[in-house]
Amino acid sequence: MTVGGLLLIGGGGHALSVADSLDCEVFISIGIIDCCDAETNSLPFPLVGEDSDLPALFDEGYRNAFITIGSVGDTDIRVRLYDRVVQIGYKIINIVDATAGVSRSVTMATGIYIGNGAVINAESDIGNMAIINTRAVVEHQCRIGEFVHIAPGAILCGNVSVGAHSHIGAGCVVRQGISIGENTTVGIGSVVTRDIGPNVVAFGNPCRVVHKKG
């Protein structure tokens, strides 16, 4: 059963991964919103407009949206676009790759991307607009805040909490029971064995705070 048109908002590299995970048969039509021209669009869907066209495209029948711009430590653009499409009236969908393993007891909000081979285990809670990227593992009873990005190959052991707008770098390992504050960036390959506060950059094995964010 089809559910109307879908707009993918942003045509960069993250959009390529999202497009691979998308069940295209669900939607009557799929279009890309981006500032590039049609000749440079590498996605398998047509370029239908820019951000300024969002209200008109809603009236034309594109009623579903998904923000395909990624984030590494800065979620401002994703937040701005999310607020705009919600205000217009778009339904923000979730996209879960067919190869991902998601427990039936997981709670998910909206706008979430779960990538190829990712695993989310029992009783975890995933907030609005979170990205659980390729082969990331979110173990049982984890709490992932809104606009968080868990990068490829990161492993969150049981009962880990990640605050809103934080980024957990590729290949990180976070020990069970750890709390990571809001708007914090944990660098690639870090091993997190102690709680990390909000608004900092941290990395290493063991992971240590390097500096505060301005």
C-alpha positions, 0 to 999 in steps of 0.5 A: 500500500502506497502512502503518498510522495516522499521528499529526501532533504539533502543530497550528500553522502549520507543521502546515498546510504539512506536511499539504499535502505529505503523501501521505494515501493511504499511511496507513490513518488520520491524526490530530492530537495537540494541546492545542487543541479540535476546533472550533479545529483548522484541519487537514484531519484529526481531533484524536485527543488530547494528548501524554498520549494517545501511548501509548494511541494507539500501542496503538490502531494509530497506529504512525507519527508526525511532529512538526509543530511548527516552530522558530525558534532554540529546538528544545527542544520538538521534541527532547522530543517526538522523544525521547518518541515514539521511546521509545514505539516510533513510527516517525518518517517523512520527509515530502517535498513532491511539488514538491521536488527531491532528488538520488538521492545525498542521505542523509537520517535520520528526521523530516525535512520538505522543503517545497514547491519546496525543492531538495537537491542531490548528496551532501548529508547531512540529519540527524534532524528537519531542516526544509528549508522552502519553496523553500530550496536546499541545494546539493551536499555540504552537511551539515545537522545534526539539528534544523536549520531552513533557513527559506523561500528560504534558499540554501546554496551548495556544501559548507556545514556547519550544526551541530545545532539551528541556524536559518538565516533566510528569504532568507539566502545562505550562501557555499560552504564556510562552516561554521555552528556548533551552536545558532546563529541566522542572521537573515532576509536575511543574507549569510554570507561567513565561518564562524560559531561555535556558540551565537550570534545573527548577522545582516546583509550581511555577516553578523556575530555580534551576541551569544552565546546564554545 
